[in-house]
Amino acid sequence: MACFRCPGCGYTYDESQGDAHEGYPPGTPFEDLPEDFVCPDCAVREKGDFERARE
């Protein structure tokens, strides 16, 4: 599983953890997040802006 980081604020989406608050259960791949996904912390960066942090 990989992690993806918002370059604006540092929010990290960890595929193994998901984001229960946003409605993404553990194991949800980043690629399966909606195309209109925006950073839940800063609401500035879009899905395409996120950078792979690690495997």
Residue, then its C-alpha position, 0 to 999 in steps of 0.5 A: m500500500a502507498c501513501f500520497r501527500c498534499p504538497g500544500c499542507g502535508y496531509t497524507y492519505d495512507e491507503s492502508q489506513g484510508d480516511a474514515h472521516e472522509g468516508y474511505p475505508p482502510g485499503t481504499p487505493f488512492e486511484d479509487l478516490p473520486e476524480d474531484f477529490v480535494c485535500p480534506d485539510c487545506a481544500v486547495r490541492e486536487k487529486g492530481d497534485f498529490e505526490r506519492a510519499r512511499e510504498 
